[in-house]
């Protein structure tokens, strides 16, 4: 079994590079004083074909079929039962971004590596550097990725 901490680290690096590229490719949330990546707009621009590709290639079956839940203030997980993701917006925002939040805030590792959810093992839907990744279908990110690569070399 892969070490989920190492997998999460690699995922976080990919996610960070993608977020960096989004900001420098004019995917910025409107009416904000700080630069925040606009994942909603990006998901919309990826379109239905991207989601269909991810489903057809079975790149993220676990993420799509049993998406991550949110930890609520009363320390319960919501929703109690998940429903499969049905479109690219849900995949990016409720899938990829929620996995990122859970990994970076430690919620998926409270019990240690055994029994950890396998989302990060399906990095294909989340990658910033592969043919099945977020960058591939969207040329607008090329400039941002170029800047990111020159300032943040791969590990």
C-alpha positions as CSV (number, residue, x, y, z in Angstrom):
1,X,0.0,0.0,0.0
2,X,1.2,3.5,-0.8
3,X,2.0,5.7,2.1
4,X,-1.0,8.0,2.1
5,X,1.0,10.9,3.6
6,X,3.4,10.8,0.6
7,X,0.5,10.5,-1.8
8,X,-1.2,13.5,-0.1
9,X,2.0,15.5,-0.3
10,X,2.3,14.8,-4.1
11,X,-1.4,15.7,-4.5
12,X,-0.9,19.0,-2.5
13,X,2.0,19.9,-4.7
14,X,-0.1,19.3,-7.9
15,X,-3.0,21.2,-6.5
16,X,-0.8,24.1,-5.5
17,X,0.7,24.3,-9.0
18,X,-2.8,24.2,-10.5
19,X,-4.0,27.0,-8.2
20,X,-1.0,29.1,-9.0
21,X,-1.6,28.6,-12.7
22,X,-5.3,29.4,-12.4
23,X,-4.6,32.8,-10.7
24,X,-2.1,33.8,-13.4
25,X,-4.5,32.7,-16.1
26,X,-7.2,35.1,-15.0
27,X,-9.3,32.6,-13.1
28,X,-9.7,34.9,-10.1
29,X,-12.8,35.2,-7.9
30,X,-14.6,38.4,-8.5
31,X,-15.0,41.2,-5.9
32,X,-12.2,39.9,-3.7
33,X,-9.3,42.0,-2.3
34,X,-7.0,39.0,-2.3
35,X,-6.2,36.7,-5.3
36,X,-8.3,33.5,-4.9
37,X,-8.5,30.9,-7.6
38,X,-12.0,30.7,-9.2
39,X,-12.5,27.0,-9.3
40,X,-16.2,27.5,-10.2
41,X,-15.3,29.3,-13.4
42,X,-12.6,26.9,-14.3
43,X,-14.9,23.9,-13.8
44,X,-17.4,25.6,-16.1
45,X,-14.8,26.2,-18.8
46,X,-13.7,22.5,-18.6
47,X,-17.2,21.5,-19.6
48,X,-19.1,18.3,-19.8
49,X,-16.6,16.7,-22.2
50,X,-14.0,16.8,-19.5
51,X,-16.2,15.0,-17.0
52,X,-17.3,12.5,-19.6
53,X,-13.6,11.8,-20.3
54,X,-12.8,11.2,-16.6
55,X,-15.8,8.8,-16.3
56,X,-15.0,7.0,-19.6
57,X,-11.3,6.5,-18.6
58,X,-12.3,5.4,-15.1
59,X,-9.7,7.8,-13.7
60,X,-11.6,8.7,-10.5
61,X,-14.2,6.0,-9.8
62,X,-13.9,6.4,-6.0
63,X,-14.0,10.2,-6.1
64,X,-17.0,10.2,-8.4
65,X,-18.9,7.3,-6.9
66,X,-18.3,8.0,-3.2
67,X,-17.2,11.7,-2.9
68,X,-15.7,13.1,0.3
69,X,-18.0,14.4,3.0
70,X,-17.6,17.6,5.0
71,X,-16.8,17.7,8.7
72,X,-19.4,19.9,10.3
73,X,-19.1,22.1,13.4
74,X,-20.8,19.4,15.6
75,X,-18.1,17.0,14.5
76,X,-20.4,14.9,12.3
77,X,-19.8,14.1,8.6
78,X,-22.3,15.5,6.1
79,X,-24.1,14.2,4.2
80,X,-24.6,10.9,6.0
81,X,-24.8,9.1,2.7
82,X,-23.1,10.4,-0.4
83,X,-24.5,10.5,-3.9
84,X,-22.2,10.1,-6.9
85,X,-20.9,13.3,-8.6
86,X,-22.8,14.0,-11.8
87,X,-20.9,16.8,-13.5
88,X,-17.6,18.6,-13.9
89,X,-18.5,21.3,-11.4
90,X,-19.2,18.8,-8.7
91,X,-16.0,16.8,-9.6
92,X,-13.8,19.9,-9.2
93,X,-15.5,21.7,-6.3
94,X,-17.1,18.9,-4.2
95,X,-14.5,16.3,-5.3
96,X,-11.0,17.7,-6.0
97,X,-11.1,20.8,-3.8
98,X,-12.7,19.0,-0.9
99,X,-10.1,16.3,-1.0
100,X,-7.5,19.0,-0.9
101,X,-9.1,20.6,2.1
102,X,-9.4,17.3,3.9
103,X,-5.8,16.3,3.3
104,X,-4.3,19.6,4.2
105,X,-6.5,20.0,7.3
106,X,-5.7,16.4,8.4
107,X,-9.2,15.0,8.4
108,X,-8.5,12.0,6.3
109,X,-5.6,10.8,8.5
110,X,-7.0,10.8,12.0
111,X,-6.9,7.0,12.1
112,X,-3.5,6.6,10.4
113,X,-2.7,5.0,7.0
114,X,-4.9,1.9,7.5
115,X,-8.4,2.5,6.3
116,X,-7.6,5.9,4.8
117,X,-9.8,6.8,1.9
118,X,-8.2,6.2,-1.5
119,X,-8.9,9.5,-3.1
120,X,-5.3,10.6,-3.5
121,X,-4.5,7.4,-5.2
122,X,-6.7,8.6,-8.0
123,X,-4.7,11.7,-8.7
124,X,-5.5,11.4,-12.4
125,X,-8.6,13.6,-12.0
126,X,-6.6,16.1,-10.0
127,X,-3.3,16.2,-11.7
128,X,-1.8,19.3,-13.1
129,X,0.8,17.7,-15.3
130,X,-0.7,14.7,-17.2
131,X,-2.8,14.2,-20.3
132,X,-5.8,13.3,-18.1
133,X,-5.2,16.2,-15.8
134,X,-6.8,19.6,-15.3
135,X,-4.3,21.4,-17.6
136,X,-4.6,19.2,-20.6
137,X,-8.0,20.3,-21.9
138,X,-7.5,24.0,-21.2
139,X,-4.8,25.9,-23.1
140,X,-5.6,29.1,-21.1
141,X,-3.5,27.7,-18.2
142,X,-0.3,27.4,-20.3
143,X,1.1,30.7,-19.2
144,X,0.4,30.2,-15.6
145,X,2.0,26.7,-15.6
146,X,5.1,28.1,-17.3
147,X,5.5,30.7,-14.6
148,X,4.9,28.1,-11.9
149,X,7.4,25.6,-13.3
150,X,10.1,28.2,-13.5
151,X,9.5,29.4,-9.9
152,X,8.6,26.0,-8.4
153,X,10.6,23.2,-9.9
154,X,9.3,19.7,-9.6
155,X,10.5,17.7,-6.7
